[in-house]
Amino acid sequence: MKQFDVIIKPLLTEKSYADIANKKYTFVVRKDANKIEIKQAVESIFGVKVKSVNTTNVRGKLKRQGKTQGFTSDYKKAIVQLTSDSKAIEFFESLQ
């Protein structure tokens, strides 16, 4: 699996915006990716040093429209903490 296949997209929520100041970044990743693969992917793509990676599997929510109902897709979320001497990720700095 290549590094660009591991990270699907950044996850931008109110909580993730607050963590940018502490060098914590949130990404949606592949369901079968482990913490080591996520760490290597972030380090190679963005050129930073990763301190730790926390992952969680997020269940899809129930959505209804009229009498029809279904679930949104399940996904895996990774919260990446950078080291204190590492540079920040430029993509997220422009959002802050």
Buried (B, 14 or more C-beta within 10 A) or exposed (E): EEBEEBBBEBBEEEEBEEBBEEBBBBBBBBEEBEBEBBBEBBBEEBEBEBBEBEBEEEEEEEEEEEEEEEEEEEBBBBBBBBEEEBEBBEEBEEEE
